[in-house]
Structures are given as C-alpha cells and as structure tokens.
C-alpha cells in the first residue's frame, strides 16, 4: 500500500510545504495551472515529489486558463467565477489533466490517498467526473475548497450540497478548506 498526497491547485505551496515537510507520504503529486506560480526547482532534491504545470480537469489536453489581475489569487478555468478580479479577456492556454484517470492509472484502491483540491470553481465538474469514473472511491481523505458562493451558475448551491452528501454517504473523510 502506497501513501499518496495529491494537491490540486498548489498555489504558493501553502499546504504542500508542510505536507512534504511532515514526510508522511510515499508520493506527492502537486498540480498548479498558473504558470507564474509553478516552481519546478522547489523540491528538485526530493524524489518523492513531482510538480506539474497542469490544470486539474475532467479531460486530458489543454484548456483556457484565466489569470487574476494580480496573477496569483483566484485564477480559474471557470468562466462563471465572480471574484478575484479575473481577467477573462486574455486566456492562457494550459495543459490539463484528467485527475480521475490519473488516479485510476497510477494507484490502486488499497492505496491511501489524500486529495487537496482548490481549483477555483472547477471542483464541481471534476468531482462529477471522478464519481462517474469511480476514481473518487480511491480517496481516503479529501480537503476541498468549494467555491459555490463565487460561481454564477444555476444550481451551484445544490451541486455543493450533493457533493458534501456524497462524501458523507460513502464514508470518505471530507474537510472543507477555506
């Protein structure tokens, strides 16, 4: 059994740094879409850590990524996000990873997987995809920032409630991150 930490939306490594320092996992996979925030050298001396400059999504390929005006906070692939001064006029095309497929291709159900997700509104589509492909059942612990109050989309609050209920019903530990 492997112990795996997957960070979706690593940002400025606020959560990743203490996780890596604790050294509780066999592998660390850190995904950040914002090219201005990715630091490939940060953990270059640690073979357990892999840093990816990719957006976490429900498909492999590339996707438009909208930077916040200060380039650091709240950048998103969700065109319905209403906060953080996102500049929708100049999208940056970034590679994206189907995180469910990544989990299914690289891990086994018996592995212990902790997933941290702060992907600025894309979490709803990504979680729906993970439920559909079964990869969500590989998770043992999830730390998720839900952006339901920052997305202008019909039914977003209901989707938030359904995702929370899903984790409870399936006994997957969920901690909401803010």
C-alpha positions in Angstrom: 0.0 0.0 0.0 1.3 3.4 -1.0 0.5 6.6 0.9 -0.2 9.3 -1.7 -0.8 13.1 -1.4 -2.3 14.8 -4.4 -2.5 18.6 -4.4 -4.9 20.1 -7.0 -4.2 23.8 -7.1 -0.9 24.0 -5.3 -0.9 27.8 -5.5 2.0 29.1 -3.4 2.7 25.8 -1.7 0.9 26.9 1.5 -0.5 23.4 2.1 2.1 21.4 0.1 5.1 22.7 2.0 4.0 21.4 5.4 2.7 18.2 3.9 6.1 17.5 2.3 7.9 18.5 5.5 5.9 16.0 7.6 7.1 13.3 5.2 4.0 11.1 5.9 3.5 10.0 2.2 5.4 7.9 -0.2 4.5 10.1 -3.2 3.5 13.8 -3.6 1.8 15.0 -6.8 1.4 18.7 -6.9 -0.7 20.3 -9.7 -0.8 24.0 -10.5 -2.2 25.5 -13.6 -0.9 29.1 -13.1 2.5 29.2 -15.0 3.6 32.2 -12.8 3.3 30.1 -9.6 4.9 26.8 -10.6 8.3 26.2 -9.1 9.9 23.1 -10.6 13.1 23.6 -8.5 11.3 23.8 -5.1 11.5 20.0 -4.5 14.1 19.0 -7.0 16.1 17.3 -4.3 13.2 15.2 -3.2 12.4 12.2 -5.4 9.0 11.7 -3.7 7.7 15.0 -5.1 6.5 15.6 -8.6 5.4 19.1 -9.7 3.0 19.5 -12.7 2.2 22.7 -14.5 -1.3 21.5 -15.4 -4.9 22.4 -14.7 -6.8 19.7 -12.9 -9.8 18.9 -15.1 -12.1 16.1 -16.3 -10.2 15.6 -19.5 -6.6 15.4 -20.7 -5.5 18.0 -23.2 -5.4 21.8 -22.9 -7.8 24.4 -21.7 -8.2 28.2 -21.4 -7.0 29.4 -18.0 -8.0 32.9 -16.9 -5.4 34.7 -14.7 -6.4 37.1 -11.9 -5.2 40.6 -12.5 -2.5 40.2 -9.8 -1.6 36.8 -11.4 -1.7 35.0 -8.0 -5.1 34.7 -6.4 -8.3 33.1 -7.8 -7.1 32.4 -11.4 -9.5 29.8 -12.9 -10.7 27.8 -15.8 -14.3 28.5 -14.8 -15.8 31.4 -16.9 -18.6 31.9 -14.3 -16.4 32.8 -11.4 -17.4 36.2 -10.0 -14.5 37.1 -7.7 -10.7 37.8 -7.6 -10.6 40.2 -10.5 -10.2 37.5 -13.1 -9.2 38.9 -16.5 -11.4 36.9 -19.0 -10.2 38.9 -21.9 -6.7 37.2 -22.2 -7.0 33.5 -21.5 -3.8 31.5 -21.4 -3.9 28.0 -22.9 -2.5 25.5 -20.4 -2.2 21.7 -20.3 -4.8 19.9 -18.3 -5.0 16.5 -16.7 -8.0 14.3 -16.1 -7.3 13.8 -12.4 -9.7 10.8 -12.2 -7.8 9.0 -15.0 -4.5 10.0 -13.3 -5.7 8.3 -10.1 -7.0 5.2 -11.8 -3.9 4.8 -14.0 -1.3 5.3 -11.2 -2.8 3.9 -7.9 -4.8 1.0 -6.5 -7.9 1.1 -4.4 -5.9 -0.2 -1.4 -3.5 2.8 -1.5 -4.1 5.6 1.0 -4.9 8.8 -1.0 -5.3 12.2 0.5 -6.5 14.8 -2.1 -6.4 18.5 -1.6 -8.5 20.5 -4.1 -8.6 24.2 -4.5 -9.3 24.7 -8.2 -11.4 27.9 -8.2 -14.8 26.6 -9.3 -13.8 23.7 -11.4 -14.2 21.3 -8.5 -17.9 20.7 -9.3 -17.2 19.3 -12.8 -14.1 17.4 -11.7 -15.9 15.8 -8.8 -18.8 14.8 -11.0 -16.3 13.2 -13.4 -14.5 11.4 -10.6 -17.8 10.0 -9.3 -18.7 8.8 -12.8 -15.4 7.1 -13.4 -15.1 5.7 -9.9 -11.8 7.3 -9.0 -13.4 9.2 -6.1 -13.7 5.8 -4.3 -9.9 5.6 -4.2 -9.8 8.6 -1.9 -9.5 8.2 1.8 -9.3 11.9 2.8 -10.3 15.0 0.9 -9.5 18.6 1.7 -11.6 20.7 -0.7 -12.4 24.4 -1.0 -15.8 24.6 -2.6 -16.4 27.9 -4.5 -20.2 27.7 -4.6 -20.5 31.3 -3.3 -18.2 32.6 -6.0 -19.8 30.9 -9.1 -22.6 32.5 -11.0 -24.3 29.3 -12.2 -27.9 28.0 -11.8 -28.0 25.1 -9.3 -24.5 25.6 -7.9 -25.6 25.5 -4.3 -27.5 22.3 -4.8 -24.4 20.7 -6.5 -22.3 21.8 -3.5 -24.8 20.1 -1.1 -24.9 16.9 -3.2 -21.1 16.6 -3.3 -20.9 17.0 0.5 -23.7 14.4 1.0 -21.8 12.1 -1.4 -18.7 12.1 0.7 -20.7 11.5 3.9 -22.7 8.7 2.4 -19.6 7.0 1.1 -17.6 7.5 4.2 -14.8 9.4 2.5 -13.4 11.9 5.0 -14.1 15.5 3.8 -12.7 18.6 5.3 -13.7 21.9 3.8 -10.8 24.2 3.2 -11.2 28.0 3.1 
